[in-house]
Amino acid sequence: RSPLSYDCRHPIILGKGSHLAALLVRRSHEEVKHFGVNTVLCNLRQRYWPIRGREQVKKILSSCVLCKKWRGNPGVQFMADLPASRVDFPNPPFTLTGVDYFGPITTKAGFRGGRREKRYGVVFTCLQTRAVHLEVAQSLSTDDFLKVFSRFVARRSKPKRMFSDQGTNFVGAEREMRQLVKELCNDVVLKAKLQQEGLDWNFNPPFAPHMGGAWEAMVKLAKRAITATTNGAQLTDDELSTVAAECEAMLNNRPLTYVGSDPDDVEPLTPAHFLAAGQLMPLLPSEIQVDEVSPKRRWLFLQSIMLKIWKRWQKEYLPCLQRRPKWNQTVRNLEPGDLVLILDPNQPRGRWLRGKIEETFPDDRNVVRSAKVLTQNGVLHRPVTKLILLLREH
């Protein structure tokens, strides 16, 4: 007896999964201007009553390309395991090294009325011991980077593998900084230098800062330490180098493992324990007089202490890296031929590029982490976290 229309009081039953029901849901979705599930279902029930309607509407709306374009979320993948090289031990510090720039930092020439110059911090971090080496670059040129890298190698030894981001993921940074890393990827002189040194340099895909979290975290700590130390003061180049060295020492003395409240607890491991033999002295048993040991036995003794430290690193530090607080579900991989929308944080959503997957790059577990996408501007390499799936090939 309600005042509703006859069609609303006696709706046509739509079976679950029927093709007719899918067509009617799509039409209703277009009629309500691509609104959400509740609006579509309310409009559809003015004349029809789909069995398990909410489930059907959700399924149809999840395949709407226009809705994906304006409201779709980028892809996620199961968090990758740590590479075997990062958990292998013992290795000299900085065997595996990540590098990144931060800045600019404004310095002054002289003490009054001097010219202002831009300087850039360079963070080298060991991916195993988490040790940090800080340098100050005079500019963003390739030549200055080679000077910084040469100083790093002279003081910390030559790494076997280097890791860094590509220039396009420096969102909000200066155009020169992006240009620098682009030059590092393509510079012939640098490549020849790296081949001569026997280095393997690995670049992350553009717009993938989460793949370089190990050095991004150190950049955050270094910037915080330098900012707290200078307190906004204008420094000279010499003063900035001194502050960088002090902050480096502070970062290398940070604890890697749990710091207990009991005074009898063992001293927590720090990156400095792996960098300098002098840092091992507090860990030596007090009853052994090292000075009375012969040089040969002393060397063997220090080697055994280093091995014990690496054993502690394996037992106390490595288990802390097993947590997977997010990205703990495996999703279907992107495949060549899929149509995707490329997320660009520097552009409004309506101007994001659309493209077609040309090539995918799976890891050793066959999980796709990045892909090459053919767009109207050429082929772009992007991680799956910056790709929104619009339509599958199959």
DOLUMTOR-540595 format. One record per residue (C-alpha): residue in one letter; z, y, x. Coordinates in nm, 4 decimals. Layout:
! residues N
+------+----------+----------+----------+
! code !       zz !       yy !       xx !
+------+----------+----------+----------+
!    A !        Z !        Y !        X !
...
+------+----------+----------+----------+
! end
This chain:
! residues 394
+------+----------+----------+----------+
! code !       zz !       yy !       xx !
+------+----------+----------+----------+
!    R !   0.0000 !   0.0000 !   0.0000 !
!    S !  -0.0191 !   0.2341 !   0.2962 !
!    P !  -0.2576 !   0.5298 !   0.2845 !
!    L !  -0.4548 !   0.3812 !   0.5748 !
!    S !  -0.8213 !   0.3029 !   0.5358 !
!    Y !  -0.9362 !  -0.0376 !   0.4173 !
!    D !  -1.0724 !  -0.1245 !   0.7644 !
!    C !  -0.7402 !  -0.0382 !   0.9255 !
!    R !  -0.5383 !  -0.2406 !   0.6703 !
!    H !  -0.7754 !  -0.5376 !   0.6924 !
!    P !  -0.9129 !  -0.5338 !   1.0491 !
!    I !  -1.1746 !  -0.7746 !   1.1771 !
!    I !  -1.0211 !  -1.0374 !   1.4045 !
!    L !  -1.1747 !  -1.0501 !   1.7505 !
!    G !  -1.1345 !  -1.3715 !   1.9451 !
!    K !  -0.9922 !  -1.3704 !   2.2944 !
!    G !  -1.2592 !  -1.3586 !   2.5641 !
!    S !  -1.5583 !  -1.3196 !   2.3320 !
!    H !  -1.8566 !  -1.1182 !   2.4460 !
!    L !  -1.8491 !  -0.9121 !   2.1256 !
!    A !  -1.4867 !  -0.8157 !   2.1905 !
!    A !  -1.5762 !  -0.7003 !   2.5426 !
!    L !  -1.8607 !  -0.4830 !   2.4120 !
!    L !  -1.6370 !  -0.3258 !   2.1474 !
!    V !  -1.3646 !  -0.2530 !   2.4033 !
!    R !  -1.6173 !  -0.0832 !   2.6316 !
!    R !  -1.7493 !   0.1273 !   2.3430 !
!    S !  -1.3973 !   0.2273 !   2.2420 !
!    H !  -1.3197 !   0.3132 !   2.6034 !
!    E !  -1.6203 !   0.5459 !   2.6166 !
!    E !  -1.5339 !   0.6996 !   2.2792 !
!    V !  -1.1880 !   0.8058 !   2.4031 !
!    K !  -1.3405 !   0.9528 !   2.7228 !
!    H !  -1.2115 !   0.6821 !   2.9573 !
!    F !  -0.8441 !   0.7220 !   2.8700 !
!    G !  -0.5917 !   0.4492 !   2.9380 !
!    V !  -0.5022 !   0.1165 !   2.7789 !
!    N !  -0.2825 !   0.2525 !   2.4985 !
!    T !  -0.5418 !   0.5043 !   2.3791 !
!    V !  -0.8239 !   0.2503 !   2.3852 !
!    L !  -0.6172 !  -0.0107 !   2.2027 !
!    C !  -0.5067 !   0.2388 !   1.9381 !
!    N !  -0.8653 !   0.3491 !   1.8742 !
!    L !  -0.9919 !  -0.0098 !   1.8615 !
!    R !  -0.7296 !  -0.1172 !   1.6059 !
!    Q !  -0.8585 !   0.1343 !   1.3530 !
!    R !  -1.1104 !  -0.1338 !   1.2552 !
!    Y !  -1.0605 !  -0.4420 !   1.4739 !
!    W !  -0.7657 !  -0.6552 !   1.5774 !
!    P !  -0.8332 !  -0.8260 !   1.9106 !
!    I !  -0.6274 !  -1.1350 !   1.9882 !
!    R !  -0.4052 !  -1.0524 !   2.2884 !
!    G !  -0.5675 !  -0.7117 !   2.2775 !
!    R !  -0.3722 !  -0.5445 !   2.5541 !
!    E !  -0.4708 !  -0.8187 !   2.7967 !
!    Q !  -0.8378 !  -0.7876 !   2.6995 !
!    V !  -0.8373 !  -0.4083 !   2.7272 !
!    K !  -0.6723 !  -0.4168 !   3.0702 !
!    K !  -0.9328 !  -0.6631 !   3.1935 !
!    I !  -1.2269 !  -0.4517 !   3.0722 !
!    L !  -1.0811 !  -0.1239 !   3.1977 !
!    S !  -1.0147 !  -0.2730 !   3.5410 !
!    S !  -1.3907 !  -0.3212 !   3.5840 !
!    C !  -1.4897 !   0.0326 !   3.4769 !
!    V !  -1.6679 !   0.1936 !   3.7715 !
!    L !  -1.6101 !   0.5497 !   3.6491 !
!    C !  -1.2355 !   0.4906 !   3.6137 !
!    K !  -1.2224 !   0.3376 !   3.9606 !
!    K !  -1.3998 !   0.6418 !   4.0986 !
!    W !  -1.1396 !   0.8837 !   3.9604 !
!    R !  -0.8255 !   0.6725 !   3.9484 !
!    G !  -0.8849 !   0.3679 !   4.1689 !
!    N !  -0.6503 !   0.2856 !   4.4539 !
!    P !  -0.7637 !   0.2046 !   4.8074 !
!    G !  -0.7513 !  -0.1524 !   4.9243 !
!    V !  -0.4553 !  -0.3163 !   5.0929 !
!    Q !  -0.4309 !  -0.6320 !   5.2973 !
!    F !  -0.1625 !  -0.8685 !   5.4137 !
!    M !   0.0236 !  -0.7176 !   5.7090 !
!    A !  -0.1210 !  -0.8657 !   6.0257 !
!    D !   0.0803 !  -1.0656 !   6.2744 !
!    L !   0.1638 !  -0.9108 !   6.6073 !
!    P !  -0.1045 !  -0.9937 !   6.8651 !
!    A !  -0.0106 !  -1.2760 !   7.0985 !
!    S !  -0.0366 !  -1.0393 !   7.3945 !
!    R !   0.2445 !  -0.8217 !   7.2548 !
!    V !   0.4933 !  -1.1079 !   7.2371 !
!    D !   0.3950 !  -1.2674 !   7.5672 !
!    F !   0.6501 !  -1.2301 !   7.8480 !
!    P !   0.7324 !  -1.1496 !   8.1203 !
!    N !   0.4783 !  -0.8796 !   8.2015 !
!    P !   0.5087 !  -0.5595 !   8.4033 !
!    P !   0.5748 !  -0.2501 !   8.1901 !
!    F !   0.2611 !  -0.0796 !   8.0585 !
!    T !   0.0485 !  -0.3933 !   8.0874 !
!    L !  -0.0534 !  -0.3156 !   7.7272 !
!    T !  -0.0542 !   0.0591 !   7.6722 !
!    G !  -0.1221 !   0.2831 !   7.3750 !
!    V !  -0.2107 !   0.6495 !   7.4275 !
!    D !  -0.2231 !   0.9483 !   7.1970 !
!    Y !  -0.2314 !   1.3277 !   7.2129 !
!    F !  -0.0086 !   1.5782 !   7.0374 !
!    G !   0.0060 !   1.9558 !   7.0315 !
!    P !  -0.1052 !   2.2163 !   7.1047 !
!    I !   0.1991 !   2.3598 !   7.2840 !
!    T !   0.1719 !   2.7287 !   7.3702 !
!    T !   0.2801 !   2.8248 !   7.7220 !
!    K !   0.2916 !   3.1590 !   7.9019 !
!    A !   0.1792 !   3.2654 !   8.2477 !
!    G !   0.4633 !   3.4496 !   8.4213 !
!    F !   0.7740 !   3.5894 !   8.2581 !
!    R !   0.6645 !   3.9062 !   8.0772 !
!    G !   0.3376 !   3.9926 !   7.9122 !
!    G !   0.1649 !   3.6875 !   8.0555 !
!    R !  -0.1387 !   3.5258 !   7.9037 !
!    R !  -0.0790 !   3.2547 !   7.6475 !
!    E !  -0.2364 !   2.9134 !   7.7073 !
!    K !  -0.2603 !   2.5958 !   7.5027 !
!    R !  -0.1320 !   2.2744 !   7.6546 !
!    Y !  -0.1308 !   1.9247 !   7.5062 !
!    G !   0.1180 !   1.6422 !   7.5361 !
!    V !  -0.0097 !   1.2952 !   7.6212 !
!    V !   0.2047 !   0.9948 !   7.5273 !
!    F !   0.1547 !   0.6604 !   7.6999 !
!    T !   0.3699 !   0.3861 !   7.5499 !
!    C !   0.4137 !   0.0236 !   7.6526 !
!    L !   0.3463 !  -0.1982 !   7.3530 !
!    Q !   0.5900 !  -0.4646 !   7.4744 !
!    T !   0.8908 !  -0.2881 !   7.6268 !
!    R !   0.8374 !   0.0339 !   7.4204 !
!    A !   0.8702 !   0.2415 !   7.7375 !
!    V !   0.7228 !   0.5920 !   7.7278 !
!    H !   0.5395 !   0.8011 !   7.9862 !
!    L !   0.4786 !   1.1685 !   7.9041 !
!    E !   0.2177 !   1.3907 !   8.0646 !
!    V !   0.0956 !   1.7451 !   8.0004 !
!    A !  -0.2800 !   1.8002 !   7.9786 !
!    Q !  -0.4214 !   2.1408 !   8.0660 !
!    S !  -0.6995 !   2.1086 !   7.8097 !
!    L !  -0.8771 !   1.8578 !   7.5891 !
!    S !  -1.1658 !   1.7941 !   7.8267 !
!    T !  -1.2538 !   1.4491 !   7.9541 !
!    D !  -1.1931 !   1.5616 !   8.3127 !
!    D !  -0.8365 !   1.6639 !   8.2321 !
!    F !  -0.7763 !   1.3326 !   8.0569 !
!    L !  -0.8963 !   1.1466 !   8.3660 !
!    K !  -0.6514 !   1.3485 !   8.5762 !
!    V !  -0.3679 !   1.2648 !   8.3372 !
!    F !  -0.4688 !   0.8986 !   8.3343 !
!    S !  -0.4847 !   0.8887 !   8.7152 !
!    R !  -0.1318 !   1.0291 !   8.7392 !
!    F !  -0.0126 !   0.7707 !   8.4892 !
!    V !  -0.1708 !   0.4823 !   8.6849 !
!    A !  -0.0312 !   0.6133 !   9.0156 !
!    R !   0.3248 !   0.6197 !   8.8780 !
!    R !   0.3282 !   0.3261 !   8.6346 !
!    S !   0.0601 !   0.0900 !   8.7725 !
!    K !  -0.2727 !   0.0063 !   8.6155 !
!    P !  -0.2600 !  -0.1436 !   8.2643 !
!    K !  -0.4756 !  -0.4365 !   8.1633 !
!    R !  -0.5546 !  -0.3138 !   7.8128 !
!    M !  -0.5511 !   0.0333 !   7.6599 !
!    F !  -0.5348 !   0.1161 !   7.2891 !
!    S !  -0.5968 !   0.4465 !   7.1125 !
!    D !  -0.7192 !   0.6036 !   6.7910 !
!    Q !  -1.0600 !   0.7531 !   6.7377 !
!    G !  -1.1009 !   1.1257 !   6.6956 !
!    T !  -1.1682 !   1.1417 !   6.3238 !
!    N !  -0.8181 !   1.0257 !   6.2312 !
!    F !  -0.6586 !   1.3438 !   6.3707 !
!    V !  -0.6352 !   1.4905 !   6.0199 !
!    G !  -0.5555 !   1.8597 !   6.0376 !
!    A !  -0.5882 !   1.8704 !   6.4156 !
!    E !  -0.8183 !   2.1050 !   6.5984 !
!    R !  -1.1875 !   2.0303 !   6.6143 !
!    E !  -1.1567 !   2.0169 !   6.9943 !
!    M !  -0.9043 !   1.7330 !   6.9780 !
!    R !  -1.1349 !   1.5277 !   6.7584 !
!    Q !  -1.4202 !   1.6082 !   6.9947 !
!    L !  -1.2144 !   1.4920 !   7.2933 !
!    V !  -1.1544 !   1.1422 !   7.1620 !
!    K !  -1.5156 !   1.1207 !   7.0490 !
!    E !  -1.6134 !   1.1977 !   7.4079 !
!    L !  -1.3725 !   0.9322 !   7.5309 !
!    C !  -1.5566 !   0.6787 !   7.3144 !
!    N !  -1.9027 !   0.7803 !   7.4383 !
!    D !  -1.8512 !   0.9343 !   7.7822 !
!    V !  -2.0603 !   0.7488 !   8.0439 !
!    V !  -1.8464 !   0.8649 !   8.3377 !
!    L !  -1.5295 !   0.7489 !   8.1682 !
!    K !  -1.6794 !   0.4115 !   8.0799 !
!    A !  -1.7913 !   0.3646 !   8.4405 !
!    K !  -1.4444 !   0.4606 !   8.5618 !
!    L !  -1.2812 !   0.2120 !   8.3232 !
!    Q !  -1.5203 !  -0.0674 !   8.4229 !
!    Q !  -1.4510 !   0.0024 !   8.7887 !
!    E !  -1.0771 !  -0.0163 !   8.7216 !
!    G !  -1.1153 !  -0.3399 !   8.5250 !
!    L !  -0.9656 !  -0.1922 !   8.2066 !
!    D !  -1.0272 !  -0.3110 !   7.8530 !
!    W !  -1.0109 !  -0.0094 !   7.6193 !
!    N !  -0.9751 !  -0.0736 !   7.2463 !
!    F !  -1.0355 !   0.1964 !   6.9843 !
!    N !  -0.8985 !   0.1672 !   6.6316 !
!    P !  -1.1315 !   0.2421 !   6.3385 !
!    P !  -1.1416 !   0.6062 !   6.2268 !
!    F !  -0.8881 !   0.7114 !   5.9625 !
!    A !  -0.6592 !   0.4180 !   6.0481 !
!    P !  -0.3363 !   0.5708 !   6.1847 !
!    H !  -0.1355 !   0.2742 !   6.0519 !
!    M !  -0.3131 !   0.0555 !   6.3082 !
!    G !  -0.1660 !   0.2717 !   6.5822 !
!    G !   0.1867 !   0.2901 !   6.4472 !
!    A !   0.3313 !   0.1801 !   6.7827 !
!    W !   0.2207 !   0.5003 !   6.9584 !
!    E !   0.2325 !   0.7255 !   6.6523 !
!    A !   0.6076 !   0.6571 !   6.6334 !
!    M !   0.6465 !   0.7558 !   6.9987 !
!    V !   0.4470 !   1.0743 !   6.9381 !
!    K !   0.6905 !   1.1613 !   6.6593 !
!    L !   0.9904 !   1.1044 !   6.8855 !
!    A !   0.8341 !   1.2995 !   7.1735 !
!    K !   0.7497 !   1.5986 !   6.9522 !
!    R !   1.0996 !   1.5947 !   6.8060 !
!    A !   1.2593 !   1.5807 !   7.1523 !
!    I !   1.0469 !   1.8616 !   7.2962 !
!    T !   1.0997 !   2.0808 !   6.9885 !
!    A !   1.4763 !   2.0283 !   6.9979 !
!    T !   1.4894 !   2.0978 !   7.3724 !
!    T !   1.2795 !   2.4149 !   7.3723 !
!    N !   1.4110 !   2.5458 !   7.0384 !
!    G !   1.0934 !   2.7488 !   6.9904 !
!    A !   1.1060 !   2.9180 !   7.3319 !
!    Q !   0.7866 !   3.0077 !   7.5172 !
!    L !   0.7740 !   2.8033 !   7.8392 !
!    T !   0.5693 !   2.8241 !   8.1538 !
!    D !   0.3606 !   2.5287 !   8.2654 !
!    D !   0.6233 !   2.4302 !   8.5217 !
!    E !   0.9025 !   2.4496 !   8.2645 !
!    L !   0.7013 !   2.2451 !   8.0160 !
!    S !   0.6441 !   1.9713 !   8.2760 !
!    T !   1.0174 !   1.9663 !   8.3473 !
!    V !   1.1023 !   1.9403 !   7.9768 !
!    A !   0.8465 !   1.6592 !   7.9353 !
!    A !   1.0074 !   1.4639 !   8.2214 !
!    E !   1.3552 !   1.5091 !   8.0724 !
!    C !   1.2362 !   1.3984 !   7.7286 !
!    E !   1.0649 !   1.0979 !   7.8855 !
!    A !   1.3923 !   0.9913 !   8.0456 !
!    M !   1.5742 !   1.0372 !   7.7163 !
!    L !   1.3198 !   0.8272 !   7.5264 !
!    N !   1.3332 !   0.5516 !   7.7854 !
!    N !   1.7105 !   0.5310 !   7.7534 !
!    R !   1.7096 !   0.4827 !   7.3776 !
!    P !   1.8483 !   0.1437 !   7.2672 !
!    L !   1.6056 !  -0.1192 !   7.1468 !
!    T !   1.8690 !  -0.3575 !   7.0122 !
!    Y !   2.1864 !  -0.3308 !   6.8054 !
!    V !   2.4605 !  -0.1052 !   6.9422 !
!    G !   2.7963 !  -0.2614 !   6.8630 !
!    S !   3.1278 !  -0.0811 !   6.8182 !
!    D !   3.3237 !  -0.3310 !   7.0284 !
!    P !   3.3683 !  -0.2070 !   7.3894 !
!    D !   3.3291 !  -0.5650 !   7.5101 !
!    D !   2.9837 !  -0.6012 !   7.3545 !
!    V !   2.6928 !  -0.6484 !   7.5912 !
!    E !   2.5030 !  -0.3322 !   7.6787 !
!    P !   2.2002 !  -0.2854 !   7.4508 !
!    L !   1.8574 !  -0.3212 !   7.6035 !
!    T !   1.6593 !  -0.0036 !   7.6701 !
!    P !   1.3059 !   0.0521 !   7.8031 !
!    A !   1.4598 !   0.1864 !   8.1237 !
!    H !   1.5917 !  -0.1606 !   8.2067 !
!    F !   1.2326 !  -0.2772 !   8.2466 !
!    L !   1.1177 !   0.0287 !   8.4413 !
!    A !   1.3683 !   0.0658 !   8.7240 !
!    A !   1.5649 !  -0.1935 !   8.9191 !
!    G !   1.8499 !   0.0562 !   8.9439 !
!    Q !   1.9007 !   0.0271 !   8.5710 !
!    L !   1.9791 !  -0.3433 !   8.6150 !
!    M !   2.3019 !  -0.2816 !   8.8038 !
!    P !   2.5240 !  -0.2367 !   8.4940 !
!    L !   2.4002 !  -0.5758 !   8.3706 !
!    L !   2.4986 !  -0.7645 !   8.6871 !
!    P !   2.8116 !  -0.9814 !   8.6774 !
!    S !   3.0992 !  -0.7858 !   8.8282 !
!    E !   3.2228 !  -1.0741 !   9.0422 !
!    I !   2.9023 !  -1.0939 !   9.2483 !
!    Q !   2.8731 !  -0.8638 !   9.5516 !
!    V !   2.5008 !  -0.7916 !   9.5686 !
!    D !   2.5261 !  -0.6004 !   9.8972 !
!    E !   2.6482 !  -0.9136 !  10.0755 !
!    V !   2.3518 !  -1.1253 !   9.9641 !
!    S !   2.0633 !  -1.1793 !  10.2074 !
!    P !   1.7430 !  -0.9878 !  10.1278 !
!    K !   1.5620 !  -1.3035 !  10.0237 !
!    R !   1.8420 !  -1.4243 !   9.7999 !
!    R !   1.8912 !  -1.0728 !   9.6671 !
!    W !   1.5264 !  -1.0593 !   9.5624 !
!    L !   1.5541 !  -1.3984 !   9.3927 !
!    F !   1.8744 !  -1.2853 !   9.2274 !
!    L !   1.7100 !  -0.9712 !   9.0872 !
!    Q !   1.4208 !  -1.1810 !   8.9638 !
!    S !   1.6616 !  -1.4062 !   8.7761 !
!    I !   1.8278 !  -1.0985 !   8.6246 !
!    M !   1.4890 !  -0.9685 !   8.5105 !
!    L !   1.4143 !  -1.3053 !   8.3525 !
!    K !   1.7475 !  -1.2932 !   8.1692 !
!    I !   1.6606 !  -0.9460 !   8.0388 !
!    W !   1.3275 !  -1.0746 !   7.9114 !
!    K !   1.5092 !  -1.3631 !   7.7460 !
!    R !   1.7344 !  -1.1105 !   7.5717 !
!    W !   1.4244 !  -0.9145 !   7.4733 !
!    Q !   1.2832 !  -1.2333 !   7.3196 !
!    K !   1.6023 !  -1.3263 !   7.1332 !
!    E !   1.7360 !  -0.9835 !   7.0293 !
!    Y !   1.4336 !  -0.7550 !   6.9988 !
!    L !   1.1416 !  -0.9719 !   6.8868 !
!    P !   1.3149 !  -1.1011 !   6.5697 !
!    C !   1.3499 !  -0.7380 !   6.4566 !
!    L !   0.9701 !  -0.7134 !   6.4423 !
!    Q !   0.9311 !  -0.9942 !   6.1888 !
!    R !   1.0027 !  -0.7778 !   5.8838 !
!    R !   0.7187 !  -0.7173 !   5.6429 !
!    P !   0.8539 !  -0.4532 !   5.4039 !
!    K !   0.5111 !  -0.4008 !   5.2448 !
!    W !   0.1575 !  -0.5395 !   5.2428 !
!    N !   0.2948 !  -0.8905 !   5.1932 !
!    Q !   0.0282 !  -1.0277 !   4.9577 !
!    T !  -0.3170 !  -1.1508 !   5.0490 !
!    V !  -0.5986 !  -1.0002 !   4.8431 !
!    R !  -0.9642 !  -1.0905 !   4.8171 !
!    N !  -1.1689 !  -0.9740 !   5.1133 !
!    L !  -1.4433 !  -0.7150 !   5.0914 !
!    E !  -1.7865 !  -0.8669 !   5.1365 !
!    P !  -2.1282 !  -0.7341 !   5.2452 !
!    G !  -2.3059 !  -0.5836 !   4.9470 !
!    D !  -1.9926 !  -0.4544 !   4.7711 !
!    L !  -2.0095 !  -0.0948 !   4.6472 !
!    V !  -1.7148 !   0.1162 !   4.7609 !
!    L !  -1.5839 !   0.4711 !   4.7499 !
!    I !  -1.4740 !   0.6111 !   5.0878 !
!    L !  -1.1437 !   0.7958 !   5.0805 !
!    D !  -1.1594 !   1.1281 !   5.2674 !
!    P !  -0.8323 !   1.3261 !   5.2868 !
!    N !  -1.0240 !   1.6403 !   5.3837 !
!    Q !  -1.2372 !   1.6482 !   5.0666 !
!    P !  -1.1617 !   1.6571 !   4.6914 !
!    R !  -1.2032 !   1.3217 !   4.5212 !
!    G !  -1.5181 !   1.4235 !   4.3403 !
!    R !  -1.6958 !   1.4703 !   4.6747 !
!    W !  -1.5999 !   1.1399 !   4.8324 !
!    L !  -1.8948 !   0.9378 !   4.9560 !
!    R !  -2.0062 !   0.6149 !   4.7960 !
!    G !  -2.1606 !   0.3399 !   5.0000 !
!    K !  -2.2461 !  -0.0252 !   5.0394 !
!    I !  -2.0644 !  -0.2642 !   5.2709 !
!    E !  -2.2959 !  -0.3653 !   5.5551 !
!    E !  -2.0602 !  -0.5566 !   5.7844 !
!    T !  -1.6979 !  -0.6678 !   5.7737 !
!    F !  -1.4560 !  -0.7281 !   6.0605 !
!    P !  -1.2066 !  -1.0089 !   5.9917 !
!    D !  -0.9160 !  -1.0932 !   6.2187 !
!    D !  -0.8270 !  -1.4358 !   6.3573 !
!    R !  -0.6863 !  -1.5320 !   6.0138 !
!    N !  -1.0171 !  -1.4388 !   5.8448 !
!    V !  -0.8592 !  -1.1357 !   5.6757 !
!    V !  -1.0947 !  -0.8360 !   5.6670 !
!    R !  -0.9299 !  -0.5300 !   5.8229 !
!    S !  -1.2246 !  -0.2894 !   5.8436 !
!    A !  -1.5894 !  -0.2621 !   5.7502 !
!    K !  -1.9066 !  -0.0697 !   5.8203 !
!    V !  -2.0354 !   0.1164 !   5.5134 !
!    L !  -2.3900 !   0.2418 !   5.4600 !
!    T !  -2.3822 !   0.5902 !   5.3024 !
!    Q !  -2.6235 !   0.8764 !   5.2551 !
!    N !  -2.4850 !   1.0239 !   5.5790 !
!    G !  -2.5341 !   0.7079 !   5.7827 !
!    V !  -2.3175 !   0.4086 !   5.8671 !
!    L !  -1.9421 !   0.4740 !   5.8761 !
!    H !  -1.6706 !   0.2457 !   6.0121 !
!    R !  -1.3556 !   0.2534 !   5.7970 !
!    P !  -1.0420 !   0.0410 !   5.7467 !
!    V !  -0.9955 !  -0.1301 !   5.4112 !
!    T !  -0.7086 !   0.1102 !   5.3360 !
!    K !  -0.9676 !   0.3888 !   5.3070 !
!    L !  -1.2104 !   0.1974 !   5.0837 !
!    I !  -1.1923 !   0.1810 !   4.7028 !
!    L !  -1.3856 !  -0.1103 !   4.5575 !
!    L !  -1.6210 !  -0.0017 !   4.2774 !
!    L !  -1.8399 !  -0.3059 !   4.2177 !
!    R !  -1.8642 !  -0.6454 !   4.3805 !
!    E !  -2.1943 !  -0.7953 !   4.4923 !
!    H !  -2.1154 !  -1.1266 !   4.3204 !
+------+----------+----------+----------+
! end
